[in-house]
Amino acid sequence: MGRNLKFSVGEFYHLYSRGTEKRKIFISDKDYERFLALIYVCNNTGNLHLSDYPKANLKNLLELERKNQLVDIGVYCLIPNHFHILIKEKIENGISIFMHKLLTAYTMYFNKKYERTGILFQSRFQAIHVNNDNYLKYLFAYIHLNPIKLIDRKWKEEGIRDLKKAEKFLKNYPYSSYLDYTVKDERLNSKILNKFAFPNYFENQESFIKEMREWLNFKPLL
């Protein structure tokens, strides 16, 4: 993909990738769940493979014991044709190893399920080095609010049309880490994250929700 970026231990990065030819990479709920399971399982220095657990569901897979982790994940979001991950390199080459395992495993799963061949994602994954504290905090909103485009495509350009509808949609959207920052009872999917590796920008669930609401209410300059 022409990425000229060297990953460094302890640094933050915004990773994302789209389906080739703008195709959907998540078609069914099972596809989303498979990718989430792979995010968890592939973040592991050991030899842990989903093929060894053919009948396991997402809950079972998130309860598997892992060895040392390759990366720390703070935020993620999956929507039909692409995904975002806010990540921190934990060991040398951790991001490269993790993403290679993740994208290879998911492509193999997807191609087998839908009887296709060839690449699934656009070239290599995209990566942006996050070396600014304001930008790092902004990404918590940018990534978590991404699904709003599924119900209001031009909200960023024209402003949100229905705040209550947007917030309700986010509360019911299961394929991002939004709920891990807004509900008091920790859900099983929280095992994907290591929040403690990221700055504590939000004192509690209420302060996080307030921050997201401020971004949703942001009025673009005309």
C-alpha positions as CSV (number, residue, x, y, z in Angstrom):
1,M,0.0,0.0,0.0
2,G,3.0,2.2,0.0
3,R,3.0,2.8,3.7
4,N,6.4,4.2,4.9
5,L,5.8,4.0,8.6
6,K,7.9,2.2,11.2
7,F,6.0,1.0,14.2
8,S,7.6,1.6,17.6
9,V,6.9,0.0,21.0
10,G,4.9,2.3,23.3
11,E,3.5,4.4,20.4
12,F,-0.2,4.8,19.4
13,Y,-1.6,4.1,15.9
14,H,-4.9,4.4,14.1
15,L,-5.3,1.3,11.9
16,Y,-8.0,0.8,9.3
17,S,-8.8,-1.2,6.2
18,R,-11.5,-1.4,3.6
19,G,-12.8,-4.2,1.5
20,T,-11.4,-4.4,-2.0
21,E,-13.5,-2.8,-4.7
22,K,-15.5,-1.2,-1.9
23,R,-17.1,-4.6,-1.2
24,K,-18.7,-5.5,2.2
25,I,-16.3,-7.5,4.4
26,F,-19.0,-8.2,7.0
27,I,-22.2,-9.7,5.6
28,S,-23.8,-11.5,8.6
29,D,-23.7,-11.3,12.3
30,K,-21.5,-14.3,12.3
31,D,-18.9,-12.5,10.2
32,Y,-18.7,-9.6,12.8
33,E,-18.4,-12.1,15.6
34,R,-15.7,-14.0,13.8
35,F,-13.6,-10.9,13.3
36,L,-14.1,-9.9,17.0
37,A,-13.0,-13.4,18.0
38,L,-9.9,-13.1,15.8
39,I,-9.0,-9.7,17.2
40,Y,-8.9,-11.3,20.6
41,V,-7.2,-14.6,19.6
42,C,-4.6,-13.1,17.2
43,N,-3.4,-10.7,19.9
44,N,-1.3,-13.5,21.3
45,T,2.4,-14.6,21.0
46,G,1.3,-18.3,21.3
47,N,-0.2,-20.7,18.8
48,L,-3.9,-20.2,19.4
49,H,-6.1,-21.0,16.4
50,L,-9.9,-20.8,16.0
51,S,-9.8,-23.9,13.8
52,D,-9.1,-25.9,17.0
53,Y,-12.5,-24.7,18.3
54,P,-14.9,-25.2,15.4
55,K,-18.1,-25.2,17.5
56,A,-17.1,-22.5,19.9
57,N,-19.2,-19.3,19.9
58,L,-17.8,-15.7,20.6
59,K,-18.4,-16.1,24.3
60,N,-16.4,-19.3,24.5
61,L,-13.6,-17.9,22.4
62,L,-13.2,-14.7,24.5
63,E,-12.8,-16.9,27.6
64,L,-9.7,-18.7,26.1
65,E,-6.4,-18.1,27.9
66,R,-3.8,-16.2,25.8
67,K,0.0,-15.9,26.3
68,N,1.7,-12.5,26.1
69,Q,-0.2,-10.0,24.0
70,L,1.3,-8.4,20.9
71,V,-0.5,-5.1,21.1
72,D,-2.9,-3.1,23.4
73,I,-6.2,-2.2,21.9
74,G,-8.1,0.8,23.2
75,V,-10.9,1.3,20.6
76,Y,-12.4,-0.6,17.7
77,C,-15.3,-0.4,15.4
78,L,-16.5,-2.6,12.6
79,I,-19.0,-1.5,9.9
80,P,-20.0,-3.4,6.7
81,N,-17.1,-2.4,4.4
82,H,-14.3,-1.5,6.8
83,F,-13.0,-1.4,10.3
84,H,-11.0,0.9,12.6
85,I,-8.7,0.0,15.5
86,L,-6.9,2.3,17.9
87,I,-3.8,0.4,19.0
88,K,-0.5,0.6,20.9
89,E,2.6,-1.4,20.0
90,K,3.4,-3.6,22.9
91,I,6.4,-5.6,21.7
92,E,8.7,-5.2,18.7
93,N,6.9,-6.0,15.4
94,G,3.7,-6.6,17.5
95,I,1.4,-4.6,15.2
96,S,2.7,-6.2,12.0
97,I,2.4,-9.7,13.4
98,F,-1.0,-9.1,14.8
99,M,-2.5,-7.5,11.7
100,H,-1.0,-10.2,9.4
101,K,-2.5,-12.9,11.6
102,L,-5.9,-11.1,11.8
103,L,-6.3,-10.2,8.1
104,T,-5.0,-13.6,6.8
105,A,-7.3,-15.6,9.1
106,Y,-10.4,-13.5,8.4
107,T,-9.8,-13.6,4.6
108,M,-9.4,-17.4,4.7
109,Y,-12.7,-17.7,6.8
110,F,-14.6,-15.3,4.5
111,N,-13.4,-16.9,1.2
112,K,-14.3,-20.4,2.4
113,K,-17.7,-19.3,3.7
114,Y,-18.7,-17.3,0.6
115,E,-16.9,-19.6,-2.0
116,R,-14.6,-17.0,-3.4
117,T,-10.8,-16.6,-3.9
118,G,-8.3,-13.7,-3.9
119,I,-7.8,-10.7,-1.7
120,L,-10.5,-9.4,0.5
121,F,-9.0,-6.1,1.8
122,Q,-7.7,-3.1,-0.2
123,S,-3.9,-3.7,-0.4
124,R,-2.2,-3.5,3.0
125,F,-3.9,-2.0,6.1
126,Q,-3.6,1.7,6.6
127,A,-1.8,3.1,9.6
128,I,-1.5,6.6,11.1
129,H,1.0,7.4,13.9
130,V,-0.9,9.2,16.7
131,N,1.8,11.4,18.3
132,N,-0.5,14.2,19.5
133,D,-2.6,14.0,22.7
134,N,-5.5,16.0,21.2
135,Y,-5.6,13.8,18.2
136,L,-5.5,10.6,20.3
137,K,-8.5,11.8,22.3
138,Y,-10.3,12.9,19.2
139,L,-10.0,9.3,17.8
140,F,-12.1,8.0,20.7
141,A,-15.0,10.0,19.2
142,Y,-14.1,9.6,15.5
143,I,-14.0,5.8,15.7
144,H,-16.9,5.3,18.1
145,L,-19.2,7.6,16.1
146,N,-18.4,5.9,12.7
147,P,-21.5,3.7,12.7
148,I,-23.8,6.8,12.6
149,K,-23.1,7.0,8.9
150,L,-25.2,3.9,8.6
151,I,-28.3,5.8,9.5
152,D,-27.3,9.4,8.6
153,R,-24.8,9.4,5.8
154,K,-24.1,13.2,5.8
155,W,-24.2,13.9,9.5
156,K,-20.6,15.1,9.5
157,E,-21.1,17.5,6.6
158,E,-24.6,18.7,7.5
159,G,-25.0,18.1,11.2
160,I,-26.9,15.4,13.0
161,R,-30.6,15.3,12.2
162,D,-31.9,13.3,15.2
163,L,-29.6,13.2,18.3
164,K,-31.8,10.8,20.3
165,K,-32.0,8.4,17.4
166,A,-28.2,8.5,16.9
167,E,-27.5,7.9,20.6
168,K,-30.0,5.0,20.7
169,F,-28.4,3.5,17.6
170,L,-25.0,3.6,19.2
171,K,-26.3,2.0,22.4
172,N,-27.6,-0.9,20.4
173,Y,-24.7,-1.3,18.0
174,P,-22.8,-4.4,19.1
175,Y,-19.7,-4.2,16.9
176,S,-17.7,-1.5,18.5
177,S,-16.2,-0.8,21.9
178,Y,-18.7,2.1,22.5
179,L,-20.5,0.0,25.1
180,D,-17.3,-0.7,26.9
181,Y,-17.1,3.0,27.8
182,T,-20.8,3.6,28.4
183,V,-22.1,0.7,30.6
184,K,-21.1,0.2,34.2
185,D,-21.3,-3.6,34.1
186,E,-18.3,-4.9,32.2
187,R,-19.3,-7.1,29.2
188,L,-17.3,-10.0,28.0
189,N,-16.2,-8.2,24.8
190,S,-14.2,-5.9,27.1
191,K,-11.6,-8.6,27.2
192,I,-10.5,-7.4,23.7
193,L,-9.4,-4.1,25.2
194,N,-6.7,-2.9,27.5
195,K,-8.0,0.5,28.5
196,F,-5.2,1.0,31.1
197,A,-2.6,1.3,28.3
198,F,-4.3,4.5,27.1
199,P,-4.7,7.9,28.7
200,N,-7.7,8.2,31.0
201,Y,-9.5,11.0,29.2
202,F,-12.9,10.2,30.7
203,E,-13.6,10.1,34.5
204,N,-16.7,7.9,34.1
205,Q,-19.3,6.7,31.7
206,E,-21.2,10.0,32.0
207,S,-18.2,12.0,30.9
208,F,-17.6,9.8,28.0
209,I,-21.2,10.0,26.8
210,K,-21.1,13.8,27.2
211,E,-18.0,14.0,25.1
212,M,-19.6,11.9,22.3
213,R,-22.7,14.0,22.5
214,E,-20.7,17.2,22.0
215,W,-19.2,15.7,18.9
216,L,-22.6,14.7,17.6
217,N,-23.9,18.2,18.2
218,F,-21.0,19.8,16.4
219,K,-22.2,22.2,13.7
220,P,-20.1,22.2,10.6
221,L,-19.0,25.5,9.2
222,L,-20.9,26.4,6.0
